[in-house]
Amino acid sequence: MSERRIGIVMNGVTGRMGLRQHLERSIVAIREQGGIQAADGTMIIPDPILVGRNELKLRRIAETYGLSRWTTDVAEALAEPDVEIYFDSQLTQLREKGVRAAVEAGKAIYCEKPIADSLDAAVDLARLVRDSGLKNGVVQDKLSLPGLRKLKRLVDGGFFGKILSVRGEFGYWVFEGDWQEAQRPSWNYKSEEGGGIIVDMFCHWRYVLDQIFGEVKSVYCQGATHLPARWDEQGKEYAATADDAAYGVFELEGGIVAQLNSSWTTRVFRDELVEFQVDGTEGSAVAGLRNCRVQHRSATPKPVWNPDIPATENFREQWATVPDNETFDNGFKVQWEMFLRHIVDDAPWSWDFVEGVKGVQLAELGLQSWREGRKLEVPALDLGAK
């Protein structure tokens, strides 16, 4: 069977997300399974070039995964003759420079969100990429989670009738770093370095809401920096200048109301780290990362409010489990495979840089709403004529 090897510059693989989700669980996993099959039967084999700022880390990562190509020079990597794709999972503040270099080199571009650290910069970058004619994509991994794929199946099948509301809870306790090591890097809590949960999570919430339930029309956000001090990777105390929790209310197309809480300062009393409850006239569902449960109108009990006696019903047992009905792979890997087929076969791909701009727009509006204490409309994007 013939092979089509595709060189991929992977910039930012020394970071947690770039290493674990994109390199190890996506690209390396695809290589280990023998590649993915193109429309003509050719096996597409990704051939990564690892790029980062720390030479020692790059060498160790390459050795761990049996890879031979790595460099600290992006230009050198982009100049390799087999390179077709530039991937970026660096800090957001560094992303624009890398993407512009990839456009100049004529490479397809796939990158993490946010695509830039401001809406103006994101719009400029999206225009540049669009006008270049290069294929491009932004990671929107939550759409490939098993729980949300089941939820989308319910929406598409008309299970809910008229959808009334969406309520989401995301988060967990991120240790301060003094007496237990923090699970997230310190830059996440520094606004001057692009940190903050609004910037991080509102980009996710934009595509989840837009593409599963309805276009976001307005936002009200209350942010908070609940923990003003944290300790960095060297054990040094620093001032947390970015928000570590956000409480958002979104109005969606069709009058749907979504209320999403995001927090790195909450202890989990849920089945999964993120859960969405969707209520409609004909039924309700609760979906997490992997699981989804439903209660149809015909099977809805009639609870009676009586605070004077103990609860007599086990409410969780009154819900039915949505079956898998298919094999679910890692969400990041699923999207990598889709993007590779987009490059080779021109297969459909929906998540371009314009979708990335929408995420940055909602994050910026969320921050503005918090500052001004008011609800804000979400205007239509104008990227201008090509």
RACOR-V816750 format. One record per residue. RES is the residue in one small letter. PHI is phi in whole degrees, 0 to 359 (999 if undefined). OMEGA is omega in radians with two decimals (* if undefined). BURIAL is # if it has 16 or more other ideal C-beta (glycine too) atoms within 10 Angstrom, else .. Layout:
RES_PHI_OMEGA_BURIAL + RES_PHI_OMEGA_BURIAL
//
This chain:
m_999_-3.10_. + s_286_-3.12_. + e_239_2.98_. + r_237_-3.13_. + r_272_-3.09_. + i_240_3.06_# + g_288_-3.13_# + i_232_3.00_# + v_282_-3.13_# + m_249_-3.05_# + n_265_3.13_# + g_109_-3.08_# + v_284_3.07_# + t_278_3.06_# + g_276_-3.05_# + r_303_-3.08_. + m_291_-3.14_. + g_299_-3.11_# + l_284_-2.99_# + r_285_-3.02_. + q_278_-3.02_# + h_272_3.13_# + l_278_-3.01_# + e_295_-2.98_# + r_270_3.12_# + s_242_-3.02_# + i_295_3.12_# + v_297_3.13_# + a_297_3.10_# + i_295_3.11_# + r_296_-3.09_# + e_292_3.11_. + q_273_3.10_. + g_93_-3.13_. + g_95_3.06_# + i_235_-3.02_# + q_273_3.06_. + a_279_-3.08_# + a_301_-3.11_. + d_269_3.12_. + g_93_3.08_. + t_295_3.09_# + m_270_3.11_. + i_276_-3.12_# + i_244_3.08_. + p_288_-3.11_# + d_234_-2.99_# + p_282_2.90_# + i_246_-3.07_# + l_279_-3.13_# + v_230_3.10_# + g_191_-3.09_# + r_263_-3.07_. + n_249_-3.07_. + e_299_-3.11_. + l_296_3.12_. + k_298_-3.14_# + l_299_-3.13_# + r_298_-3.13_. + r_294_3.13_. + i_296_3.13_# + a_300_3.13_# + e_295_-3.11_. + t_298_-3.04_. + y_255_3.07_# + g_67_-3.13_. + l_253_-3.03_# + s_251_-3.01_. + r_248_3.07_# + w_202_-3.13_# + t_195_3.02_# + t_264_-3.07_. + d_250_-3.12_. + v_298_-3.12_# + a_300_3.11_. + e_298_3.14_. + a_294_-3.12_# + l_296_-3.11_# + a_279_3.12_. + e_297_-3.00_. + p_296_-3.10_. + d_270_-3.06_. + v_287_3.09_# + e_242_-3.04_# + i_230_2.95_# + y_251_3.09_# + f_244_-3.07_# + d_231_3.01_# + s_230_3.10_# + q_288_2.92_# + l_302_-3.08_# + t_306_-3.09_# + q_294_-3.13_. + l_263_-2.93_. + r_291_-3.05_# + e_301_-3.13_# + k_298_-3.14_. + g_294_-3.13_# + v_295_3.13_# + r_297_3.10_. + a_294_3.13_# + a_292_3.08_# + v_298_3.12_# + e_300_-3.14_. + a_276_3.09_# + g_76_-3.12_. + k_258_2.96_# + a_297_-3.00_# + i_231_3.06_# + y_225_-3.07_# + c_212_3.08_# + e_287_3.04_# + k_261_-0.21_# + p_293_-3.10_# + i_283_3.10_# + a_201_-3.06_# + d_266_3.02_# + s_207_-3.14_. + l_294_3.13_# + d_301_3.14_. + a_293_3.13_# + a_295_3.12_# + v_296_3.12_# + d_300_-3.12_# + l_292_3.13_# + a_295_3.08_# + r_298_-3.14_# + l_301_-3.11_# + v_294_3.13_# + r_300_-3.07_# + d_291_3.11_. + s_288_-3.09_# + g_77_-3.13_. + l_281_3.05_# + k_293_-3.04_# + n_208_3.14_# + g_203_3.09_# + v_236_-3.13_# + v_297_3.06_# + q_224_-2.91_# + d_295_-3.08_# + k_300_-3.14_# + l_293_-3.12_# + s_260_3.06_# + l_293_-3.13_# + p_306_-3.11_# + g_297_-3.13_# + l_283_3.04_# + r_293_3.05_# + k_295_3.11_# + l_297_3.11_# + k_296_3.09_# + r_299_3.11_. + l_294_3.12_# + v_298_-3.09_# + d_295_-3.14_. + g_274_3.11_. + g_76_-3.07_. + f_301_-2.98_# + f_279_-2.94_# + g_69_3.03_. + k_274_3.12_. + i_286_-3.09_# + l_260_-3.02_. + s_205_3.04_# + v_229_3.09_# + r_233_-3.08_. + g_236_3.06_# + e_233_3.08_# + f_229_2.97_# + g_138_-3.09_# + y_191_-3.14_. + w_275_3.03_. + v_265_-3.06_# + f_299_-3.05_. + e_295_3.11_# + g_102_3.14_# + d_274_-3.10_. + w_259_2.96_. + q_221_-3.09_. + e_297_3.12_. + a_290_3.13_# + q_272_3.13_. + r_233_-3.10_# + p_292_-3.05_. + s_295_-3.11_# + w_297_3.11_# + n_302_-3.04_# + y_249_3.12_# + k_237_-3.12_# + s_297_-3.13_# + e_291_3.10_. + e_248_3.09_# + g_87_-3.12_# + g_277_3.12_# + g_122_-3.08_# + i_285_3.09_# + i_293_3.09_# + v_300_-3.11_# + d_289_-2.92_# + m_272_-3.13_# + f_294_3.02_# + c_297_3.07_# + h_292_-3.06_# + w_298_-3.13_# + r_298_-3.08_# + y_285_3.08_# + v_296_-3.13_# + l_293_-3.10_# + d_302_-2.92_# + q_265_3.07_# + i_252_-2.99_# + f_247_-3.09_# + g_163_-3.08_# + e_300_3.13_. + v_287_-3.10_# + k_255_3.13_. + s_206_-3.13_. + v_216_2.88_# + y_234_-3.07_# + c_229_2.96_# + q_246_3.10_. + g_264_3.11_# + a_201_2.91_. + t_249_-3.03_# + h_290_-3.14_. + l_248_-3.03_. + p_282_-3.13_. + a_227_3.06_. + r_220_-3.12_# + w_237_-3.02_# + d_276_-3.05_. + e_294_3.09_. + q_263_3.13_. + g_81_-3.11_. + k_264_3.12_. + e_290_3.08_. + y_218_3.11_. + a_279_3.06_. + a_278_-3.07_# + t_259_-3.12_. + a_253_3.12_# + d_292_3.08_# + d_247_3.06_# + a_206_3.13_# + a_214_-3.11_# + y_238_-2.98_. + g_244_3.02_# + v_238_-3.06_. + f_235_3.00_# + e_261_-3.08_# + l_251_3.05_# + e_307_3.14_. + g_86_3.10_. + g_83_3.09_. + i_292_3.08_# + v_253_3.10_. + a_244_3.10_# + q_234_-3.02_. + l_236_3.07_# + n_256_3.13_# + s_232_-3.06_# + s_205_2.95_# + w_258_-3.13_# + t_229_3.11_# + t_225_3.09_# + r_262_-2.90_. + v_279_2.93_. + f_231_-3.14_. + r_218_3.08_. + d_284_-3.12_. + e_220_-3.05_# + l_292_3.01_. + v_226_3.08_# + e_218_3.08_# + f_239_2.97_# + q_252_3.13_. + v_244_3.13_# + d_244_3.12_# + g_224_-3.10_# + t_295_-3.07_. + e_255_-3.13_. + g_178_3.14_# + s_228_3.09_# + a_215_3.00_# + v_233_-3.09_# + a_238_3.04_# + g_243_3.11_# + l_297_-3.05_. + r_237_-3.00_. + n_257_3.09_# + c_211_3.12_# + r_236_-3.05_# + v_226_2.98_# + q_221_-3.12_# + h_278_3.12_. + r_305_-3.08_. + s_291_-3.11_. + a_246_-3.11_. + t_279_3.09_. + p_292_3.11_. + k_243_3.10_. + p_295_3.09_. + v_238_-3.11_. + w_288_3.05_. + n_208_-3.08_. + p_287_-3.06_. + d_270_3.11_. + i_229_3.10_. + p_298_3.10_. + a_299_-3.12_. + t_255_-3.11_. + e_242_2.97_. + n_265_-2.99_. + f_297_-3.13_. + r_295_-3.13_. + e_287_-3.11_. + q_272_-3.12_. + w_251_3.12_# + a_259_-3.14_. + t_272_3.05_. + v_282_-3.11_# + p_289_3.10_. + d_296_-3.13_. + n_62_3.06_. + e_195_3.10_. + t_268_-3.11_. + f_257_3.10_. + d_262_3.08_. + n_305_-3.04_# + g_299_3.11_# + f_294_3.14_# + k_296_3.12_# + v_303_-3.10_# + q_287_3.04_# + w_298_3.14_# + e_297_3.10_# + m_296_-3.12_# + f_291_3.10_# + l_297_3.09_# + r_291_3.06_# + h_297_3.13_# + i_292_-3.02_# + v_277_-3.02_# + d_254_-3.01_. + d_59_3.11_. + a_294_-3.10_. + p_304_3.12_. + w_209_-3.01_# + s_257_-2.89_. + w_256_-3.11_# + d_270_-3.08_# + f_294_3.08_# + v_297_3.07_# + e_296_3.08_# + g_295_3.10_# + v_299_-3.13_# + k_301_3.11_# + g_295_3.10_# + v_297_3.12_# + q_301_-3.10_# + l_293_3.10_# + a_297_-3.14_# + e_294_3.08_# + l_294_3.08_# + g_298_3.10_# + l_295_3.11_# + q_295_3.12_. + s_301_3.12_# + w_297_-3.12_# + r_298_-3.01_. + e_266_3.10_. + g_66_-3.12_. + r_210_3.07_. + k_284_3.14_. + l_235_3.03_# + e_287_3.09_. + v_259_-3.08_# + p_285_3.05_. + a_294_3.14_. + l_283_3.08_. + d_232_3.12_. + l_267_3.12_. + g_76_-3.14_. + a_286_3.12_. + k_288_*_.
//
